């Protein structure tokens, strides 16, 4: 059970398909794939060379998920920013990539469902293609 956020119900996405899309798009640099909602999360994939089998990957990733859940609260602001006060249209929100010294965290949110991807360092363009494909899955397309 996801004690802090209530339900342990799985996030309603096809887990295998999300992992397949992420692995195809991001390759061997993919570290983890996490499906999350405002109330729950599931680690769908964790690269085997990163975690000892006895490690609780959910416990390790919980702080990251808690931080990235802010994306659900940001939705109205992101929507209002798509057309600036000066009339400059930047378009709808796509996804978030956070750069770290040794890798990236990408967040894709659609409605009340999201996916977090962590990777080693790689070409940022791969995120655009992968995020677009994951957003389609979250929409049920």
Residue pairs with C-beta under 8 A, 6 or more apart in sequence:
1 7
1 8
2 8
2 39
2 40
2 41
4 62
4 66
5 38
5 39
5 40
5 41
6 39
6 40
7 39
7 40
8 40
9 39
9 40
10 35
10 40
10 42
11 35
11 36
11 37
11 40
11 41
11 42
11 113
11 114
12 113
13 35
13 113
13 115
13 137
13 138
14 137
15 35
15 42
15 44
17 137
18 33
18 35
18 44
18 115
18 134
18 137
19 33
19 44
19 45
21 130
21 133
21 134
21 137
22 30
22 33
22 45
22 115
22 117
22 130
22 134
23 30
23 45
24 130
25 126
25 127
25 129
25 130
25 133
26 117
26 119
26 122
26 126
26 127
26 130
27 122
27 126
29 103
29 119
29 120
29 121
29 122
30 45
30 47
30 117
30 118
30 119
31 46
31 47
31 50
31 103
31 118
31 119
31 120
32 43
32 45
32 46
32 47
32 50
32 57
32 61
32 116
32 117
32 118
33 43
33 44
33 45
33 115
33 116
33 117
34 41
34 42
34 43
34 44
34 61
34 64
34 65
34 115
34 116
34 117
34 118
35 41
35 42
35 44
35 113
35 114
35 115
36 42
36 65
36 68
36 69
36 113
36 114
36 115
36 116
37 112
37 113
37 114
38 69
38 72
38 112
41 58
41 61
41 62
41 65
43 57
43 58
43 61
46 57
51 57
51 60
61 116
64 105
64 116
64 118
65 116
68 105
68 107
68 114
68 116
71 96
71 107
71 109
71 114
72 109
72 112
72 114
75 93
75 109
78 92
78 93
79 92
79 93
81 90
81 93
82 89
82 90
82 91
82 92
82 93
83 89
83 90
84 90
94 128
94 131
94 132
95 106
95 107
95 108
95 109
95 127
95 128
95 131
95 135
96 106
96 107
97 104
97 105
97 106
97 107
97 124
97 127
98 104
98 105
98 106
98 107
102 120
102 121
103 118
103 119
103 120
103 121
104 117
104 118
104 119
104 121
104 122
104 124
104 127
105 116
105 117
105 118
106 116
106 117
106 118
106 119
106 127
106 130
106 131
107 114
107 115
107 116
108 114
108 115
108 117
108 131
108 134
108 135
108 138
109 138
110 135
110 138
110 139
111 138
111 139
113 138
114 138
115 134
115 138
117 127
117 130
